[in-house]
């Protein structure tokens, strides 16, 4: 299932922004990676939990029911 976010004021986006700081990454045990190559590598290693994307073509090679997909429009 794909969720869609249409506002930069969405609480989810605000929480992601906080992950720029190390203390929030450590506190939440979450991190951000960018680029298809790194996302695919995380998927193959089994550490991918969520994918935030703009274009659906970006996720065409990642099909898993264990991952939350979030589209930003």
C-alpha positions as CSV (number, residue, x, y, z in Angstrom):
1,X,0.0,0.0,0.0
2,X,1.2,3.5,-0.8
3,X,0.4,6.4,1.4
4,X,0.5,9.9,-0.1
5,X,1.8,13.1,1.5
6,X,0.8,16.4,-0.1
7,X,2.0,19.0,2.5
8,X,5.4,19.9,3.9
9,X,3.6,20.6,7.2
10,X,2.9,16.9,7.6
11,X,4.1,15.6,11.0
12,X,5.9,12.7,9.2
13,X,7.9,15.1,7.1
14,X,8.8,17.2,10.2
15,X,10.0,14.0,11.9
16,X,12.1,13.1,8.9
17,X,13.7,16.5,8.9
18,X,14.8,16.0,12.5
19,X,16.8,13.0,11.4
20,X,19.4,15.4,10.0
21,X,20.7,15.6,13.6
22,X,22.6,12.6,15.0
23,X,20.8,12.7,18.4
24,X,17.4,12.1,16.7
25,X,18.9,9.3,14.5
26,X,20.2,7.6,17.6
27,X,17.0,8.2,19.6
28,X,14.7,6.9,16.9
29,X,17.1,4.2,15.5
30,X,16.3,5.5,12.0
31,X,18.4,7.1,9.3
32,X,18.0,8.6,5.8
33,X,19.6,7.4,2.6
34,X,19.2,9.0,-0.8
35,X,19.5,7.6,-4.2
36,X,18.2,4.5,-5.9
37,X,21.5,2.6,-5.5
38,X,21.6,3.0,-1.7
39,X,17.9,2.3,-1.4
40,X,18.2,-0.9,-3.4
41,X,21.3,-2.0,-1.4
42,X,19.4,-1.4,1.9
43,X,16.5,-3.4,0.5
44,X,18.8,-6.3,-0.5
45,X,20.3,-6.3,3.0
46,X,16.9,-6.4,4.7
47,X,17.2,-3.1,6.6
48,X,14.8,-1.1,4.6
49,X,11.6,-0.1,6.5
50,X,10.2,2.8,4.6
51,X,10.7,4.4,1.2
52,X,9.8,8.0,0.6
53,X,9.6,8.8,-3.1
54,X,8.4,11.3,-5.7
55,X,8.0,9.2,-8.8
56,X,6.6,5.6,-8.8
57,X,9.3,4.6,-11.3
58,X,11.8,5.1,-8.4
59,X,10.4,2.0,-6.6
60,X,9.5,-0.3,-9.5
61,X,12.3,-2.8,-8.6
62,X,11.3,-2.9,-4.9
63,X,8.3,-5.1,-4.1
64,X,7.9,-6.1,-0.5
65,X,5.0,-6.2,1.9
66,X,7.4,-5.4,4.8
67,X,8.1,-1.9,3.5
68,X,6.0,1.2,3.9
69,X,5.9,3.3,0.7
70,X,5.2,7.0,1.0
71,X,4.7,9.2,-2.0
72,X,5.4,12.9,-1.8
73,X,3.4,15.0,-4.3
